[in-house]
């Protein structure tokens, strides 16, 4: 699988691999619920990243093992579509 980064270099991923999604939400509990809804009991780490200056948004990093490109993309799209998540990076 090739992914282009900002410098247009190609990144080769070897699956399975650890992947991190940066998640932005209005509140921690809502974000935690969204992660549980999407990945259920799958092993993961959800780590607080930071709060916005005004305190309106919270960001957290979701680290987990992805098995292939379809798995990685499915999780991304499911997180992005969840009502409790404002943005997925």
N, C-alpha and C positions, 0 to 999 in steps of 0.2 A: 504494500500500500504506500503510495506517495502522497505527501501533503506538502503544499507550498507554504512557506512562512513569509514574513514580511519582506525578506530579502530575495524572494523567489528561489531560494535554495530548496532542494528536494529533501524531505525527511523520510527516511525509511522506517517503518514500524514493523516490529516482529511481534506477532500475536502468539499467545496472550501477552498483554502488557498492562502495566499500571497506567491509569489515565486520570487526569484531574479536570473536573468541571468547576468553574467559578460561578456561583449562584448568587443572584441578587434578589432580595425580597423586602417586604415591608416589616416583617417581624420574624424573630428566630423560630418560634413554635410553628408558624405557618410554613416556613421553609423546611423544618424538620419533618412535618407531616407530608409535604410534597415529596421529599426524598423517600420516605417510607412508602408512599403510594406508588412511586415509580419502580423502586428497586426491591421493595418488600424486605425479605430477610437476608438478602445478599450481603455478604461481608463488605464493609466499607468504613471509611473514616470521614467524618464531617467535622471540619475544623473552622472555628470562627476566624474570619480574615480581618474585617474592620467594619466600622459604622461610618455612614456619611457624615460630613461636618455638621449638618443640621440635625442629624439623628433620625432622619426619615427612612433611610434604607440601611439594611445590613447585608454584608456579603460573607459567604462561607465557601470553603473549598471542599468539594466532594472527591475523595480519592477512592478508586476501586479498580479491580481487575476487569479488563474488557477482553473478550475472547476472540473477536474478529471485527472487521470494519462495520459490518451490519449491526453487531451488538453495540458498538460505540455510537453509531449514528442513531440507532433506535432510542438509546438512553437520552442522548442529546435532544432529540425531537420530543420525547415524552416529557422531559423536564421543561423544555421551552413551552410546551402546550399547557402545562399545569397552571391553574388559576392563581396559585399562591406564589408563583415565581415570575418576577418581572423581567429578568434577563439571564441568559446562560452564555458564558464565554468559554 
